[in-house]
Amino acid sequence: MSTHRIYLVDDDRFLLDMYAVKFKNAGHDVSVFQSGEDVLAKLRNEPAPSALLIDVIMPGMTGFEILETIRKEKLGESMKVIVLSNQGQEADVEKARELGADGYIIKASAIPSEVLSETLAIIDKPA
């Protein structure tokens, strides 16, 4: 099984740590960010990770704004972007898709192991 580099962006430290532990225990390399500005700075200066999981509702930049910036600046062309949110409205899912998200996981209905397996399925899905 290959090791993936995963970036997690969420302003909720508890959730960040919980997901990070899940990915690390499965042998993946994880970096966590609590703001859009932080993750964008990293993406502009480092090779892109296999996947980026972003929360939608955050202070400062929203997940959608992060996604828009990534697409506009063509950051991490090969990176899979997955929205990980409590917002499950069809409009949000649709907006994420329009902005080029590769997946959408609703936090409330997915336990961390499902977030892990879903993320890996999205990474391994042929383009």
N, C-alpha and C positions, 0 to 999 in steps of 0.2 A: 504494500500500500504506500502510495506516495505522500510525502509531507507537503502540506500547503501552507503558504503564508496568508494569514487572515487579518484584516483590519476590522475592528469593531468600533462603532461610533454611537455613543449613547450618553445622555447627561445623567443617567441613573447609575451611580457607581455600583450599587448592589447587583443590578442586572449585568452590568459590564463584567464584573468579577465572576459572576456565576457562569456566564457564557464563555468567558476566557478560560476558566478552569476546565470546562467541558471540552473545548477544542484542544487545550494543552494536554489533557489526559489522553486524548485520542492521537497524540503525537504531532500536533500541528504547531506552527510558529505563530503566535498571536501578538498583535500590538493593539492597545486600546487607546481611544481618544474620547475626550468629553466635549469636544466642539468641532464644528465643521472647519473652522479656520485652521485648527491643529492638523486635521487629517489632510486638508488640501495642501498645506505647507509641505507635509511629508511626501504626498503624491507628486508634487512638483519637483522634488529633489532626489527621490529614490526610485528604484525600479518598482513597478506596481506589484501588489500582492496578487494571489490567485483570486481572492474575493474580498469585497468590502461590504460589511453589513451596517446599514445606517438606520437609525431611528428617524422618524419624521418630525415629531414635535420636540424641539429643543430650543433653549434660549439662544439668541444670536441667529445663526443660520439654521434654517429647517433642513430636513433631509432632502426635500425636493430641490432646495437651492444648492445644496452640495452636489446633487446629481446633475443639475443644470450646468454648474460650473465645470464639473468633470467632463461633460460632453462638449461644452463650448471650447474648453482648453485642450481637448483631446488627451486627457490624462488617462493612463492605464488602459490603453486600447484593448488589451487581452483580458483585463480584469472583469470578473463577474460582479455586478452590483446587485445586492439583495436588500430590499427594504424590510426592516424588522420593526413592526409598529403595532401599537394598540388600536390604531385607526383602521378599521376593516371596511369602511364604506366603499362601495363600488367606485365612486368618483375618485377616491384616493388610489385605489388599485389601478384604475384606468390612467390616472395622471402619471403614476410611477411607470407604467408600461410605455406611455407616450414619451417619457423622458429617457427611455432606454433601459429601465431596470430589467435585470434578468430573472428576478424572482420577487415574491412578496410573501412574507411570513407574518401572520398575526400573532403577536406575543402571547396574548391571553389564551389562544387555542393550541399553542405548541409548547411542550416541555423542552428543556434545553437539549435533550438527546435527539428530539425531532428537529430542532433548529440545526443541530450538527448534521444529521443525516440528509436533511433537505438541502443544506448548503453544499455538502459534498456531491449530491446528485446534480445540482445546478453546475458546479465546477466541472464535473466529469461529462456533462452532456455535450455531445459534439455540436460545434457551432453550426 
